[in-house]
Amino acid sequence: MNMTIPRVFIAATRQNDGKTTTSLGLMAALQKHYNRVGYIKPVGQRFVEVAEQKIDEDTVLMDSIYQLNCPLVDMSPIAIEPDFTRKYLQSANYDALVKRIQLAFDRVAWEKDFVLCEGSGHAGVGSVFDLSNARVAKLLGAKVIIVTQGGIGRPIDEVCLNQALFEKEGVEVMGVIINKVHLEKLDYITEFARRGLKRKGLELLGVLPYRQILSNPTMEIIHDELGAEILNRPQQISNLVEEVVVGAMGVHNTMSSFRPGVMIITPGDREDIILAAAGTVINQPRNGLAGIVLTGGVRPNSEVLKLIQEMPFPVLLADQGSYLVASTVHDLIVKTRSTDLDKIAVIRDLVAEHIDVKKILTSL
């Protein structure tokens, strides 16, 4: 396997700590130092079907943004299907999986100047089929950056736990990035996290401030999560949802919530609220909602549907009731998509400003 190309492996202390966000921003930063940067996510747990191949969704995201000029199947050599673990425990094929990862890395690294490797969670993820993140980093000969979230005590505790498993595999943890820190605590956490990590022999490579926009879902994500029907052809399917209002009260009270960034959840037979929303768009087009979700599978009558067709924001029809829709939206795990151009710009700026990329390159 190619062992000469510089590489780094991005891991995290737990799921949804910001590993993919960090990778996405680092890719842009690395491209300022290297002409040709490759990417690989050796083991992926969330996949989509692309040309009859199971490809990790983060790989699809990175390729769609950066046009990485490498087959997707090489950037995502192993996708964990629902019965993958059971099949492995019945008949282990470890050597074949290792060979697949290493051959894929060689193809990704071909004619590249640097390769960014993204893990699939904390150091132990994948241990059940003998390909933990720590083991995969070892197989790739990569040093590791651990991404963790906010605070001082708990993040450092969790980093040390992960560091122990990486060290057991003979992998060096080159540093830590702390994500989602509220701006008013940024200097404080930077100072004391650096001290705490230094006591453990670790470098603090950066602290990323919390940005609400990165946690806000879009109407497109909500549509996909609910499996809802789109009742119109909106101009802004990727509207950011900043606030959710359940329209269970009278129409006049609901109208007080009509402002940009608000998504209204209301039963499909609340035609008074739908008509009020239509009137707001006509009178104040700049103050349109993020969108509306009609619940209970109740389709409005034909006259109201005609008005919905003219609305510039998405109007969705969900089979679920209002409570379940609201709960689903509240519990959403928001993942960045290639269409989230504003979010991607924020991520690039955050990484460029707050992560010491030169220190990373020097350590390699």
N, C-alpha and C positions, 0 to 999 in steps of 0.2 A: 504493500500500500504506500502511496505517496506520503512521505514524512517530511518533506522539505517546505511545502507551502505553509505560510503562517496561518494559524487557525485559532479560534476561541470558541468555547462551548458555553452557552447561556442556560443556566439552570435557575431554579427558584426554591424558596422554602416551602411553598404550598401552591395549590392551584389558584389561578387568577390573581397572582401577586404583581403581574405586569411583565412577564417574560417576553410575550410576543410584542407588546408595546415597545419594550426596550430594544428588541431585535430589529423592529421596524425602523426605529430612530437611528440605531447604530449603523444599519445598512447605509443610510444616507450619509452619515458621518464618515464611514469607512471609504465611501466612493470619492471623498475629497482627497484621500491619501493614496488610493489604489485605483487604477483604471478599470480593472476587471475583478469584481468581488463575486464569489459564488456563495450559495446558500444550501444547507441541507438540514432537514429534520428527520433524523434516522428512524425514530419510532414515534408514530403519531396515533393519537387516541380518538380524534374527531375527524372523520373523513367525508369527502364527497366523491361522487362518481364522475370521472372525467375520461371520456373516450374508453369506457369499460374498464378503467383502472381506478382503484381506490387510492385517492390522494388526500393527504392531510390538509385540512382547510387552511391552516396557517401558511403552508407551502403555496397554495393557490393564491392567497392574499399577497405574499411577498413577490411572487412571479408577476402577478397582474400589475403591481405598482412599479416594479423595478425592471421588468423584462430581462430576466436573468440568463437567457440564451442557453438553457439546459433543459433536457426532457424532465417533465414533472415527476415521472416515475423514478428518476435517479435522485431527485431532491427529496423524495418521500418514499424510501425503499420498503418500509414496513408500516402498514396501517393495521391497527388492532381492531379486528372485527369482533362482534359480540361473542363468538365461540372460539376465538383465537386461543385464549388461555386454556380452555378445556382440551382443545386438540393438542396443545403443546404438552400438557401434563399427561395425556394419554400416550403420546409418542414424541418425545423431545427431539427437536431438530436444530439444536443450538449452533452447531458448526455451519450449517447451511445459512442460518440467519446472520451469523457473523460475516460470512463470505459475502452475502448480499449487501450488507452495510458497507463493507470495505471496498467492494467493487463500485458501489454507487458513489462513495466518496471520491474515488479515483476519477470517475467520469465528471463529477461536479467540479473537481479541482483542475481538470484539463484546461490548460492555457489561462488559468486564473492567477491572480496575484495574492489573493486572500480568500479564506472560506469562513463564513459565519455559520456555526452549528447551533441549532436550537434544540434544547431538551424538551421533555414532556412533563415537567413538574419538578418535584423535589428529588433529592439524590436517590431515594429508594424506589421511585416509581419504575415498574417493569421488573422488579426483583423476582416476581412469581414465575416469569419465563426467562430468568437468568440474564436479562438485558436491562438492568437498572440504569438510570442516568449516569451513575458513577462508573459502571462497567462500560457503557457506550463511550463515555469520554476517554476512558483508558484505551479502548480499541482504536479510537481516532487519534490518540496521541495529543489530546488537546488540554490546555489549561482552562480553568473554569471561572466564570463570573457568576456569583449568586445574586439573584434579585429577591429582595424582601420588601415588606410593606410597613411603612410608618413607624413611629416610636423609637425606643432605645432598648429597653430590657427584653421584651419578647422577641423582636427581630434578631438581636444578637444571640439569644438562647437558641433560636431555631437555626440560625446560620451555623453555630457551633455543632449542632446535631448533624446537619448536612455535611459540614466539613469533615467530621469523623468518618463518615462512609466514603467520601471521596479519598481521604488519606488512606483508608483501608485498601482501596484499589490502586494506590500509588499515584493519585491524580492531585496536582497542585491547584489549590484555590487561589487565584491571583488577586481577587478583590471582591467587593460587595457594592451593589447599587441599592439604595433605599428609595422606594417608590411611594407615591401618594402621601406626601407630607404637606400639611396645611401651611400656607405661606407664612403666617405669623409665627410658626414654630421652626421655620426652615433653618435659621442660623443656630438656634439652640440645639436642635437635633443633629445638625452637621457637626457641631463642635464635640458633643458628648458621644455621639456614635463613633466618630473617628477615634476618640480616646479609648472607648470600650473595645473596638475592633483591633486597635493597635496592641492592646494587652493580649489578644489572641493571635497575634502575628498576621493580621489581615489588614489590607488597605481599603479605605473608603474611596471608591471611584466616582461617586456622585450621589446626589440626593435630588430626586425629581419632585417638584411641587405638585400638589393635587390640583387637577383641573376638572371642574364639573362637567364640561363638555364631553370628556372622555367616558364618563359614566352614564351619559344620557343616551337612551335608545333612539333609533329612528323609526319612523312609521313603517319602513320596509322590514326592519327586524321584527316589529310587533306583528305585522302581517304574516310573516313566515312562522313565528312562534305560535300564533293562534290558529294557523291554517285557515285564515279568514278569506272571504271573497272580497275583491275590490269592486265596488259598485260604480266607479267612474274611472276616467283616465286622467289622473291628476298630473299637474306640472311638477309637483314637488313630492315625489314618493319618498325621498330621503330626508324629509323634514325632521329636525331634531325635536324630541319631546322633552320639554323642560319641567312640565307639571301635568299631573293627571287629575281630572275632575270628574267625579261620578255624577251624572245628571239625574239624580233621583228626586230633586226638589222641584219647585215650580219654575216655569220658564223664566220669569223675571229674575229670580235669584241665580239661575244658571247663567243668564246673560252677563251677569257681573263678572264672570270668569272668562268671558270671550276676549282673549288677547293672544298675541304671538307666542308660540311655544307651548300652548295648552292643548292637550288632547282630551276630548270629551268622550266619556263612556256612558251610553244611555240605551235603554231598550229600543228595539226597532220600531215600536208603535208610538214612541214619543215624537210624533210628527211636529208638535209645537216647537220642540227644541231644534229639530232639523230645519224648520222654516226660519226660526230666529237666526240660526247660524248662517243660512243663505242670505238673509237680509243684512247681516253684519258685513259679509263679503262685498255685497253690492254697494253699501254706503261707505265702508272704510276698507278698501281692498288691501291696504298695507297692514291692517290689523287682523288678518285671517288667522285661523287656528292652525295648529300643527296637523290636526286631523280629527276624525270622529270614528269611534267604534260603536256600531249598533249591535246589540246583544240579543241573545235568546233565539237567534235564527229567524227573527220576525222581519220580513221584507216590507218596506214601506209601499204605499200604493203607487200606481203608475205616475200620477201627477208629481208626487214628491220625488220619485226616481228621476224624473226629467230635470228637476232642480239640482239634484245631487250630481247629475252628469255635468253641470256647468260649474261645479265647485272646483277651485284650483288646488285644494288640498285633498288627501286621500280620505275616502269614506269607506270603511270596512264593515262587512257583515260577518259576525262571529256566531257560531252555534252555541257557545257557552253563555251562561248567565252573567250579569254585570259583576257580581261578587267574584266569580272565578276569573273573569277577564282581568279585573283590577288586581287580584292576587298574582296572576301570572305575570302581568306587567311589572308589579312591584318586585318580584323575585327574579326578574330577568338577569342573566349574566351577559353583559354587553360586550360583544367582540367587535373590534374594528373591521370594517369591510372596505373593499377597494373603492366603493362609491362615496365613502365618508371623507371627502376631500378636505373639509375644514378640520376634521380630527387629525388627519394625517399631517397636515401642515403644523398643527399644534405639537404633535409628537416629535416631529423633526426639530422644531425650534427648542423644545424642552431638552432633548438629548444634546443638541449642539451647545446649548448654554450651560447645562448643569452636569454633564458627564465629562470626565477628563480623558478624552480619547487618546491624547498623546501619551498619557501614563499607561494606558492599556497597551498601546503599540510598543512602548519602551519595555514593558514587562515581557513581551513576547520575543 
